[in-house]
Amino acid sequence: MHTLNVELGSRGYPILIDAGLLGHAQSFARLAARDALIVSNTTVAPLYMAALRDSLGSRRVVEVILPDGEAHKTLANMARVIDVLVANRFARDCAVIALGGGVVGDLAGFAASCYQRGVAFVQVPTTLLAQVDSAVGGKTGVNHVGGKNLLGAFHQPALVVCDTSTLATLPSRELRAGLAEVIKYGLICDAALLGWLEEHLGQLLGKAPEALGHVILRSCQIKAEIVGRDEREQGERALLNLGHTFGHAVESATSYKEWLHGEAVGAGLSMAATMSRECGLISDEDAERVRRLIELAGLPTQVPTVTPDQMLEHMRIDKKVLGGRLRLVLLRRLGEAFVTADYPPEALARTLAAHCGEGAP
């Protein structure tokens, strides 16, 4: 078993990574809570709820099963979780446990941050995207009709349990979506990881346990280090948003019904690479290398159903807008990203025209 630590002083926590962790009581030994609310969805609960309940031992356990999908990451469903906490008279020493992917983790974490001004929260991610990214770092929240993750809070988990054996039941589309976040880590700070991905992509798509374990461990290492230095995204942590401003606009413009988050991020990474090229930062060859890797991972790079004007409309209400200026994460080179609001507007226009709407190639 690999154990990583997110170093946040008294609020630091371990990330456990191994196959079979969900079925072992020892994985949850550090959890002091006597009462636990497990939040899951209709897809994951039938597969793993029983094993998790057994591992929690004598604790009182209550379940909330939500519909599956990004469209259900709403304030109404978050309120439903809180209603169950209240109805069962859970005290401040309880724990909320998220069993599922990024939607469940974000929503359950937000409920935990609000209930009685904050209760313990545990992430048990069952998708690749959640294991490499969303389960770590304490970003919680729900979507609003006006934009992605506009309601939320920073609320760090007390524990993250990444049981890699859960990926055996992960649909191929979900697996590919998770690879977008792994590619992102390579682009922002680890060019060697990009090369490794190019060489081992077939193993990852085939769910080879060693290959998956490698990218989960490396991704969690990168994110834990960045979060430890910049918990609340005052600086370096913003680099983790590479491709996400574009991707979030795709998701919100399509009402969270057409694209998985990782698919939208994949298209967003391709747009970020194109934008970096349009700004004269990276070469045509490097931008093409990014596009090719994303497509080989089975992810889209074009958004034919959203026009450039629609993209801009949704990007303008992104959380990274400051002082009326939209900040973007761009690439100085593959393996080095930076945040800027200083870019030619025509470069953004050309990027959106190249990737969005029916006229995009």
Number of C-alpha atoms within 10 A of each C-alpha: 10 11 12 17 17 24 17 15 8 6 11 14 19 19 23 20 21 17 16 14 23 28 18 15 15 12 19 19 11 10 17 12 17 16 21 24 23 24 23 27 21 14 14 20 20 11 11 17 20 11 15 20 20 15 19 23 14 10 15 14 17 16 18 17 18 20 14 17 18 21 18 19 26 19 18 11 17 23 16 15 26 20 14 15 24 13 9 12 11 21 15 15 13 22 26 29 29 29 27 27 25 26 26 33 32 28 28 31 34 28 31 31 24 16 20 14 9 16 22 23 27 25 31 26 30 27 29 29 24 24 30 27 23 23 33 25 23 23 21 27 28 28 22 16 13 13 22 26 22 15 14 19 20 16 23 26 30 20 25 27 23 30 22 22 16 20 21 14 12 16 10 15 14 18 23 24 25 25 27 27 29 23 25 25 27 22 27 23 19 18 17 12 20 22 13 13 21 16 10 15 17 14 14 20 18 13 17 13 15 11 18 20 20 11 22 22 20 17 23 25 16 18 20 24 17 21 20 17 17 16 21 16 14 9 13 16 18 19 24 23 21 27 25 27 29 26 28 23 27 30 25 24 23 14 17 22 13 16 18 19 24 25 27 27 35 35 26 28 31 27 30 26 31 30 26 26 23 21 18 12 16 19 16 14 10 17 23 15 17 23 22 16 20 24 15 15 23 19 22 20 22 21 21 14 14 19 20 22 14 17 23 17 13 20 24 17 17 22 14 19 15 10 7 9 12 19 21 24 25 31 26 18 20 22 17 16 22 17 17 12 14 10 16 11 10 11 17 20 15 14 22 24 17 17 23 24 19 14 10 15 10
